[in-house]
Amino acid sequence: MAAWLFAMVAVLTAAAVVWKMWRLFRQVVWRPYVVTKRLRRGGVRCPPYSFVSGSMKEVKRLQEEAGRIVLPPHSNDITHRVLPHFHAWSRQYGEPFFYWAGTQPRVYISDPELAKEILAKFELYVKPEPRHAVKMLVGEGVALANGIDWVRRRRILNPAFSVDKLKVMINAITECTESILHEWRNQAMAAKNQALTLEMNDEFQKLTADIIARTAFGSSYVQGKEAFMGQKRLQKYCADSLLSAFVPGSRYLPTPSNIQLWKLDWKVKNSLRNIVKSRLESCESTSCDDNSSYGDDLLGLLIASSEKSGNKGAGPKLDLDEIIEECKTFFFAGHETSSNLLTWTIFLLSIHQDWQSKVREEVQKECAAGIHTADTLTRLKLVNMVLMEALRLYCPIPELIREASEDIELGNFSIPKGTCVMIPITKIHTSREYWGEDALDFNPLRFADGAAKAVKHHHHPSAFLPFALGPRTCIGQNFAMLESKTVLALLLQNFSFTLSVDYKHTPVSYISMQPQFGLPVLLHPLCK
């Protein structure tokens, strides 16, 4: 009897091992072979596939080489530095081409019309399952959700991000901005009104973190800011871990980077949990019976919309953990987009002093009585054009990624199920084919008649993708533009600025596009 049981266990164990080995063989050998053959049959070529790591060793090498390049300050030709693997392989293999992120194929598509099709068919081209580090950083909220879950979350969030709801946040944005401007003036006075040198990327990150904490959490602002600063520290460890994340099981290893990730993630979630629970308990104790009772900050608007959705039977409301994840998404998306947009806008206006003077004149004329309403901001036409041009040349997110949920025909070739489709926004935004001979020049006037007419001959309105397109267009774009216009207008009223001689033009993609060595700028106080 014992021998029979032992034999059965041995057979089952052997079968399990064989099954696991077959699955591993299929994933790391057979599937790459089949997919490569299929894509090449459609004319799509790729760099060589290496066992398990795919093309990632070469990606890392190209990124390290690009990291040593310092560009001339006036150069906006940045694709080879920000997306070095795309730049190298598109030249070597033509477009479209694909490469291997570990055992997952990724096809690059830089045709705006195909990009529009991909982004419009969001049921077929879904958000891929993100790396664990990305989930920690961005939050498992609406930005990463798919299918019915995404529809439910988006429906609940839409009312909170309507223009009318966001207008009430202008005062909070103004107060945060005036506070940091006051600090800068005091520093300039201490230096006897000499030019003040500041690293503006850091300053804008502090400012936008302050703004998102105040607009998201209102009276819980201090605790919210502490949680968000912990989330900000997560970004460095997430960026460090992403290249190694393509090795199966690497996220479970107790490496120094992973240990820091785990600690920070627990701390951030615990802080946010306390804030959200406190708000919910406060509402329960006071018998909230209308939407305004939850507060007019983003958290309050989110809870109110969620409760309203649940009461109407439109679907289950968000639970505590889901609200926490959406708060993480608020911070990353709202904070990163605005801080990077402001950083690159100040860089461009420091280079182009004529445009700095033009937009300052507009601000002084239209905002002489202050920025109290959104109507004031709508009159800042030149400011809007400058921000749009900054988004074109230095898009905060250099590329978009989607995954084919089934075998799909795209253009004249086939995309196998499970293949990721990459849209290189930086390349599309600076292509002479779509933007004309001055595609690499800073020319805000191209947006004088709006984004749709800014593209050459108006044939490719989908060649402008700072907030993506289609049903999954960025839900926070109104907030980002409202915030950026307010901050830029107040800054222009108080300071002029020039680029420091210490600046090194080194844009790089650390999940979002940033200056690798910061943006040192000389601020000159203006007489008030």
N, C-alpha and C positions, 0 to 999 in steps of 0.2 A: 504493500500500500504506500509506504513512504517513498519507495523507489519510483512508483508511478507518479506521485505528486511532484517529486523532484524533477522527473522527466517533463511533466507538463509545464512546470515553472520555467525550466530551461528552454523548452520550445517557444513558449510565449515571450520570454526575454529575448531570445534570438530573433523572433519575428519582429518584436518592437525595435530592436537595434537595426535590423535590415530595413524596416520601414523608415526609421529616422535617417539612416544613411541614404536611402533612396530619395527622400525629400531634400536632404542637403545636396545630393548630387544634382537633382533636378533644378534646385535653386541656383547653385553656384557654377554649374557646368552646362547642363542641358538647355535650360531656358535662355541663358545668354547666347548660346550657339543658335538656337531657333530664331530668337528675336533679331539677332544680327543678320542672319541670312534673309529674313523676311524684309527688314528695312532696307538692306542693300539691294534687294530685288526691286524696290521702289525708287532706287537712286539715292538713298540716304546713306552717307558713309559715316565712319566713326574712327576714333583712335583705337589702338589695340586694347583688348580686355585683359586685365590681370586677375588671376584667381582671387576671389573674395573681395579685394579692394577695388576692382574695376578700373576706373580711370583716376581715382582720387589721389594717388601718389603724384601723378602728373599735374593734376589741378593744384595740389599743394605746392609743387615746385614752381609752377607758373605764378602763383600768388606771391610766393617769396621773392621771385625775381621782380615782379611788378612793384612790390613794396619798397624796392630800392630806387625806384624811378622818382625823380623830382621834376615836376612839370614847370614850364614858364608860367608866371602868375596870370598872364593874359590868355592862356590856352584853356579852351573849354573842350578840347578833344581828349576825353577822359576814359573812353570805353576800354582801351588797352590796359589801363591801370585798375579800373573798378571791376571789370569782367575779363581778366586776362585770358582765361581758358576759352571763352567765347571768341575773343579777338583772334587768338592764335589758330584755333581749329576752324573757324569760319573761313579764314584765308586758306588753310591747308585743304579742307574737305569741301568747301562751298556750303551753301545754305539751301535747304535745311541740313543739319548734321545731328548726330547724337553722340552721347558719351555715357559712361557707366558710373553712377553714384553707388559704389558697392556693387550689388547685384541688380540694381534698378536702372533701366534705360531712361535717359532724359533727352528729348528731342528739342532743339532750339528752333523756334519759329519767329522770324522778324518781319513777316508780311503783315501790315496793319489789318488788312481785310480778314486774313485767317485768324489773327489775334481777336478781332471783333467776334468772329464766329465761335471761337473757343470760349470767350467770356460770356457770350449770350446763352450758350447751351450749358448752363451750369449744372443740369442734371447728368449730362454725359461727361463733362470735364469737372471733376470735383476737387475740393481741397485734399491733397494727399495726407495720409496719416503722418503728423509731424514727429520729428525727433523729440524725445522726452524732454531735452533741454529747452526746446522751443515752447513746449506746453507749459513748462515752469515759468518761462519768461512772459509769453504773450497771454497766457491764461486760456483755459479750454472753454472759451466763450464763443460768441457769434462769429468771430474772425476765423475760427478753425472748424466750426460745425458744418455738417452736410445734411442733405435730405430733409426729412420732416423736422428733425431737431433744429436745423438752421431756419426753416420757415417759421417755426414757433418762436424762436429767440428773436429773429428779425422783426416779426410782427409786434412783439412786446416792446422792443427797443425803439422802433421807428418814432412813436410819439415823443419819446424823451429827447430825440435829436432833431425835432422839427425846428425850423427857423424861429418860429414864434416863441418856443420854449427856451431856445438858446439866447434870445435877445436879452432876457433878464439877467444874464451872466456878465454883461458888458461891464457893469460897475465893479464886480469882483475882479475881472481881468484888469481893469484900469487901476484899481487899488494895488494889486500885486505889482504891476508894472511901475507905478509911481513910487512905490516903496523902494524898488531896486534902483530906479533912477536917482532917488534921493541919496542912496548910499554912494552911488558913483559921483554925484556932485560934491558930497562931503569929502570923498577921497581926492577929488580934483582940487578942492579948496585947501586941503591939507598940503597939497603939492604946489600951493600958491597959483592955482588956476593954470598950471602947466598941463600939457597933454597927458592924459591918463592912459597907460597901457593895460589893457585887459584881454584875457583869453576869452573871446566871445562865445565859443562853443560851450565852454563850461558855464559861463554866465547865463546863456540862454537855456541850458539844461536845468540850471537851478531855478530860473524864472518860470519855465513851463511846468516844472515839477510843482512849484508853489501854486501856480494857477490851477492845474488839474486837481491838486489836493483840495484847494478851496472850492472850486466849482463842483467837484464830485462829492465832497463830504461836509461842506458848510461848517456847522458848529463843531464837527469832529475833525476839523482841519489839521490840528497838530498831530493827532494819532494817525490820520491818513497820510500825512507827509512822511512820517517815520516808516510806515509800511511801504510807501512808494520808493523811498530812498533805498530800502532793502531790496526791492525789486530792481532798482537801477543797478545795484552792485551785482545782481544776478547776471546782467548782460555780459560782463567780461568773461565769467566762467562759462556761460552758454556759448559764446563765440569760440572760446578755446576748445570746447568739447565737440563742436559740430563736425570737424574734419575726421575725428576718430570715431564718431558715432556710427559710421558705416560698417564698422567691425561688429558682427553680431555679439550681443551680450556685454558690450563695453560699458553701458550705462550702469551696470550692476557692480562693476569693480570699485573697490574702496580707494580710488585714486585721490590725491589731495584736491584736485579740481571737483570731482564728484562729491566728496565729503562737504566741501564748501557749498556746492549746489544744494545738497539735501538740507543743510542747516539753514541757509538763507530762505529756501522755499518754505520750510516749516515756520520760520519766523514771520514771513510775509503773510502766509495764510492765517496764522493764529491772530495776528494784528487785525487783519481785515475781518476775520470772523467776529472778533470782539466788537468792532465798529458796527457791523451789520446787525448782529444780535441786539446790541444796545438800541439801535434805531427801531427794530421790529418790536422789541419789548416796550419801548417808550410809546409807540403807537397803540399797542394792545392795552397798556395801562390807562391811556387817555381816550380809549374807544374811538379811534380814527374812523370817521364815517364819510370822508370826502378826500379826493386826491390831494388837495393842497396840504392836508394834515401831515403828510409824509415829508414835507420839505420841498423847497424849490431848487435844491441842488440835484446833480445827476443821480445820486443814490435815491433820493426821494422820488424823483420822476420815474426811475426804473421800478421801484417798489410799487408805486401807484399804478403804473401801467400794467405791471404783472398781476396785481390784485384785481384790476378791472377786467383783464383778460380771463382770469379764473372765474370771476363772478358771472361773466357773460357766457361761460361755457365754451369759449373759443379755443380751449386747450388748457392743459395744466399750467398753473403759474410756476414761476421759478422758485426752486427751493433754496435753502441757505447756501449750499455749496455752489450752486449755479450763479447766484448773485455775487459770491466771492470771485468766481472766475471771470464774470463780466467786469468786475471792478479792476481786476488785473489787466483785462483787455483795454478798459478805459485809459489806464495809465500808460501802457506801452504805446498804443496807437496815438492817443492824443498828445502825449509828451514827446515821443520821438519825431512824429511828423512835423509838429510846429517848431521844435527846437532846431531841427535840421534845416527846415525851410528858412527860418530866420537867420541862421548861421550863413547859409549860402547867399541869401539876399544881401546881407551886410557885406559879405566878401565882394559881390558883384558891384554894389554901390560904392565900395571903397576904391575899386578899380576905375569905375566910370563916374567920375566926379560930376560930370555934366548932368547925368541922370539923378544923382543925389540932390543936386540943386533944384532940378525940376520938381521932383516929388516933394521936397521940403516946401517949396513955394505953394504947391497944391494943398499940403497939409495945413500950412499956416493960414491959408485963405479959408478953407472949408471947416477947419477945427479950431478957429480962433476962440470960440466960446467953450471949448472942451469937447470931449467925446462922451456923450451921455446916452445916445440912442444908436441903434443900428442904421437909422436913416442917414446919420452923419457919415458913416463908413461907406454907404453906397455911393456917396458923391466923390469918393477918392478913386477916380478912374485910373490915373497914372499909377497910383500905389498898387491897384489890382493888376495892372499890366505887368509891372515889375515883378510881383509875386508869381504870376503865371509864367513869366520867362525864366525865373529862378527854378520853378518846378520843372520846366522843360529841360534846362541845362543840367540841373543837379537834383534829379528826382530822388526823394528820400528813400524809396524802395527801387533799387536798380533793375530788378527783374521780378516777374510774376511766375508762379508755378501752379499748374493744375495736373490732375491725373485722369487718364482715360478709364472710365468705369466699365467699358466694354470695347470690343474691337470697333474702330471708327474710321471711316473714310474722311480724310481731310485734304482738300485740294486734290492733287493727283497721286497721293500715296496713302497708305494705310497705317493707322496708329494701333499697335496691339494693346489689348487690355492690360492695365497696370503700368503702362508707360507714362512717365511724366512729360508734360509739355511746358517748355520754358519760353517766356516772352521777355526778351532783353529790352526793357524800356529805355535804358540809356542809349542803346544803339538806335532804336527807332526815333527817339526824340532829337537825335543829332544827324539824321540821315539827309543828305542833300537831295536825294530822290523825292523826299516828302516835304522838306522845309526850304528848298531852294539853295542857292549858292552861299547864302549867309547863314546856313544852318548852325555853324559853330560860333557865330557872332552873338553878342548880347544886344538884342534889338526888341525891347518891350513893345514897340509900336506894331509889331506883327499881330498883337492881340487887341488892337484898337477896336475891332468889330467882333470880338469874342473868340473863343477857342476854336469853334467849328470852322471859322473863316481864316484862321491863322495859318493853316497848312497850305502849302503850295498848290495853287489852282483849285483848292477846296475839294480835291478828289479823295483825300484820305483823312476825314475828320477823326477817324479812330487812331490816327498816329499820335494823339496826345492822350497819355494814359496815366497821369500822376495819381489818380484815385481809382484806377481800373475802369471798367465799363460794364454795362449790363445790370442784371438784377443784383449782383453782388458788389456793385460799386461801393466804395468806402462810406460807411454810415456816418463817420465822423468828419467828413470833408467840410461841412458847414461850420462846425466848431473850429476846425483847424484854420480856416480862412478868416473867420471872425476874430480869433485870437491873434493871428499873425498881423492882420491889418491894424488892430488896436495897438499892439506892441510896437510895430514899425512906425506908426504915426506919432506916438508919444516919444519914441526915441529921436525921430527926426526933429521934433519940436525943441528938444533939449540939447542935442549934441550934433556936431558934425564928426566925421570919422574918416581916417585914412588907414591904409594897410601898413602894418609894422614891417620893417626891413627884416625882421626875424621870421616872417611867415614863409613856410615851405608849402608849395602847392601840391598836396598829396592826398587827393580824395581817395577814400577806401570804403569798402562795404563791410561793416561790422553788423550784419543783419540789416542795418540801415546805412545810408551813405553819410560819412563824416570826414572831416579833415584829420588825417592820421596824426598829425602833430599839433592839432589845435588851430585856432584862428586868432593870433595876436593882432589887436587893432588899437590905434591911437584915437582916443575919444577927446574931442575938444568941446568944452562947455560953451553953450550959446548964451548970450545975454538975454535975460527975460524981462 
